[in-house]
Amino acid sequence: MPDLSNKTVILVDDGLATGATTEAAAISAKKRGADRVLVAAPVGSVNAVDRLSRVADAVHVLLADPGFDAVGRYYDVFDQTSDEAVLDLLRAESRRHA
């Protein structure tokens, strides 16, 4: 795992429904020594933004919607990414840094 000491970590999400996954990433980054953790997303629920504000140094969303019900509602196309596609990307990135 990379050393995050004295680094600023920017976590970008396609949308913050509950914020739970991004919260876990923010806590992990802090535990690994990140100096600052910033969260950015185009949209999120008010609850998710509040939740993340407790663990991140800053949370930036274009729209904190009190009526938020699903991330996909804010996209014209919101296809799921397959596990295999994610693994392919991770393998390619790993080879690039080998």
C-alpha positions as protocol buffer text, in pm:
chain_id: "A"
residue {
  index: 1
  type: MET
  ca { x: 0 y: 0 z: 0 }
}
residue {
  index: 2
  type: PRO
  ca { x: 131 y: 345 z: -82 }
}
residue {
  index: 3
  type: ASP
  ca { x: 250 y: 568 z: 199 }
}
residue {
  index: 4
  type: LEU
  ca { x: 12 y: 864 z: 223 }
}
residue {
  index: 5
  type: SER
  ca { x: 213 y: 1058 z: 479 }
}
residue {
  index: 6
  type: ASN
  ca { x: 217 y: 1431 z: 409 }
}
residue {
  index: 7
  type: LYS
  ca { x: -8 y: 1386 z: 106 }
}
residue {
  index: 8
  type: THR
  ca { x: -345 y: 1530 z: 14 }
}
residue {
  index: 9
  type: VAL
  ca { x: -587 y: 1259 z: -96 }
}
residue {
  index: 10
  type: ILE
  ca { x: -876 y: 1352 z: -323 }
}
residue {
  index: 11
  type: LEU
  ca { x: -1160 y: 1100 z: -326 }
}
residue {
  index: 12
  type: VAL
  ca { x: -1395 y: 1139 z: -622 }
}
residue {
  index: 13
  type: ASP
  ca { x: -1729 y: 960 z: -636 }
}
residue {
  index: 14
  type: ASP
  ca { x: -2001 y: 959 z: -902 }
}
residue {
  index: 15
  type: GLY
  ca { x: -2256 y: 1038 z: -633 }
}
residue {
  index: 16
  type: LEU
  ca { x: -2297 y: 1010 z: -259 }
}
residue {
  index: 17
  type: ALA
  ca { x: -2608 y: 819 z: -157 }
}
residue {
  index: 18
  type: THR
  ca { x: -2522 y: 714 z: 199 }
}
residue {
  index: 19
  type: GLY
  ca { x: -2155 y: 812 z: 185 }
}
residue {
  index: 20
  type: ALA
  ca { x: -2056 y: 486 z: 358 }
}
residue {
  index: 21
  type: THR
  ca { x: -1803 y: 368 z: 99 }
}
residue {
  index: 22
  type: THR
  ca { x: -1641 y: 709 z: 69 }
}
residue {
  index: 23
  type: GLU
  ca { x: -1638 y: 741 z: 448 }
}
residue {
  index: 24
  type: ALA
  ca { x: -1445 y: 412 z: 472 }
}
residue {
  index: 25
  type: ALA
  ca { x: -1196 y: 536 z: 210 }
}
residue {
  index: 26
  type: ALA
  ca { x: -1149 y: 867 z: 395 }
}
residue {
  index: 27
  type: ILE
  ca { x: -1090 y: 693 z: 727 }
}
residue {
  index: 28
  type: SER
  ca { x: -845 y: 453 z: 562 }
}
residue {
  index: 29
  type: ALA
  ca { x: -652 y: 740 z: 401 }
}
residue {
  index: 30
  type: LYS
  ca { x: -628 y: 920 z: 736 }
}
residue {
  index: 31
  type: LYS
  ca { x: -508 y: 601 z: 910 }
}
residue {
  index: 32
  type: ARG
  ca { x: -242 y: 564 z: 640 }
}
residue {
  index: 33
  type: GLY
  ca { x: -109 y: 910 z: 720 }
}
residue {
  index: 34
  type: ALA
  ca { x: -283 y: 1141 z: 471 }
}
residue {
  index: 35
  type: ASP
  ca { x: -233 y: 1501 z: 569 }
}
residue {
  index: 36
  type: ARG
  ca { x: -565 y: 1605 z: 413 }
}
residue {
  index: 37
  type: VAL
  ca { x: -860 y: 1418 z: 268 }
}
residue {
  index: 38
  type: LEU
  ca { x: -1090 y: 1596 z: 23 }
}
residue {
  index: 39
  type: VAL
  ca { x: -1412 y: 1449 z: -116 }
}
residue {
  index: 40
  type: ALA
  ca { x: -1569 y: 1557 z: -446 }
}
residue {
  index: 41
  type: ALA
  ca { x: -1889 y: 1443 z: -617 }
}
residue {
  index: 42
  type: PRO
  ca { x: -2139 y: 1595 z: -856 }
}
residue {
  index: 43
  type: VAL
  ca { x: -2435 y: 1512 z: -630 }
}
residue {
  index: 44
  type: GLY
  ca { x: -2508 y: 1372 z: -289 }
}
residue {
  index: 45
  type: SER
  ca { x: -2769 y: 1339 z: -23 }
}
residue {
  index: 46
  type: VAL
  ca { x: -2761 y: 1598 z: 253 }
}
residue {
  index: 47
  type: ASN
  ca { x: -2707 y: 1314 z: 503 }
}
residue {
  index: 48
  type: ALA
  ca { x: -2406 y: 1181 z: 311 }
}
residue {
  index: 49
  type: VAL
  ca { x: -2247 y: 1526 z: 291 }
}
residue {
  index: 50
  type: ASP
  ca { x: -2298 y: 1572 z: 667 }
}
residue {
  index: 51
  type: ARG
  ca { x: -2157 y: 1225 z: 738 }
}
residue {
  index: 52
  type: LEU
  ca { x: -1848 y: 1284 z: 526 }
}
residue {
  index: 53
  type: SER
  ca { x: -1789 y: 1628 z: 673 }
}
residue {
  index: 54
  type: ARG
  ca { x: -1708 y: 1452 z: 1001 }
}
residue {
  index: 55
  type: VAL
  ca { x: -1422 y: 1245 z: 854 }
}
residue {
  index: 56
  type: ALA
  ca { x: -1291 y: 1450 z: 558 }
}
residue {
  index: 57
  type: ASP
  ca { x: -1122 y: 1787 z: 564 }
}
residue {
  index: 58
  type: ALA
  ca { x: -1357 y: 1916 z: 294 }
}
residue {
  index: 59
  type: VAL
  ca { x: -1655 y: 1785 z: 99 }
}
residue {
  index: 60
  type: HIS
  ca { x: -1744 y: 1944 z: -235 }
}
residue {
  index: 61
  type: VAL
  ca { x: -2066 y: 1858 z: -420 }
}
residue {
  index: 62
  type: LEU
  ca { x: -2236 y: 2053 z: -694 }
}
residue {
  index: 63
  type: LEU
  ca { x: -2577 y: 1959 z: -555 }
}
residue {
  index: 64
  type: ALA
  ca { x: -2665 y: 1842 z: -204 }
}
residue {
  index: 65
  type: ASP
  ca { x: -3021 y: 1733 z: -273 }
}
residue {
  index: 66
  type: PRO
  ca { x: -3255 y: 1696 z: 27 }
}
residue {
  index: 67
  type: GLY
  ca { x: -3479 y: 1481 z: -196 }
}
residue {
  index: 68
  type: PHE
  ca { x: -3194 y: 1251 z: -304 }
}
residue {
  index: 69
  type: ASP
  ca { x: -3309 y: 895 z: -373 }
}
residue {
  index: 70
  type: ALA
  ca { x: -3057 y: 737 z: -615 }
}
residue {
  index: 71
  type: VAL
  ca { x: -2732 y: 835 z: -786 }
}
residue {
  index: 72
  type: GLY
  ca { x: -2853 y: 707 z: -1124 }
}
residue {
  index: 73
  type: ARG
  ca { x: -3139 y: 957 z: -1127 }
}
residue {
  index: 74
  type: TYR
  ca { x: -2888 y: 1236 z: -1200 }
}
residue {
  index: 75
  type: TYR
  ca { x: -2736 y: 1070 z: -1510 }
}
residue {
  index: 76
  type: ASP
  ca { x: -2872 y: 1012 z: -1860 }
}
residue {
  index: 77
  type: VAL
  ca { x: -2671 y: 687 z: -1876 }
}
residue {
  index: 78
  type: PHE
  ca { x: -2564 y: 512 z: -1555 }
}
residue {
  index: 79
  type: ASP
  ca { x: -2446 y: 166 z: -1657 }
}
residue {
  index: 80
  type: GLN
  ca { x: -2282 y: -61 z: -1403 }
}
residue {
  index: 81
  type: THR
  ca { x: -1912 y: -140 z: -1445 }
}
residue {
  index: 82
  type: SER
  ca { x: -1843 y: -513 z: -1438 }
}
residue {
  index: 83
  type: ASP
  ca { x: -1599 y: -666 z: -1190 }
}
residue {
  index: 84
  type: GLU
  ca { x: -1392 y: -791 z: -1484 }
}
residue {
  index: 85
  type: ALA
  ca { x: -1363 y: -439 z: -1630 }
}
residue {
  index: 86
  type: VAL
  ca { x: -1242 y: -305 z: -1294 }
}
residue {
  index: 87
  type: LEU
  ca { x: -991 y: -588 z: -1260 }
}
residue {
  index: 88
  type: ASP
  ca { x: -863 y: -522 z: -1613 }
}
residue {
  index: 89
  type: LEU
  ca { x: -807 y: -155 z: -1527 }
}
residue {
  index: 90
  type: LEU
  ca { x: -628 y: -244 z: -1203 }
}
residue {
  index: 91
  type: ARG
  ca { x: -405 y: -496 z: -1381 }
}
residue {
  index: 92
  type: ALA
  ca { x: -317 y: -244 z: -1652 }
}
residue {
  index: 93
  type: GLU
  ca { x: -230 y: 19 z: -1392 }
}
residue {
  index: 94
  type: SER
  ca { x: -22 y: -231 z: -1198 }
}
residue {
  index: 95
  type: ARG
  ca { x: 175 y: -322 z: -1511 }
}
residue {
  index: 96
  type: ARG
  ca { x: 226 y: 47 z: -1586 }
}
residue {
  index: 97
  type: HIS
  ca { x: 393 y: 98 z: -1248 }
}
residue {
  index: 98
  type: ALA
  ca { x: 593 y: -227 z: -1245 }
}
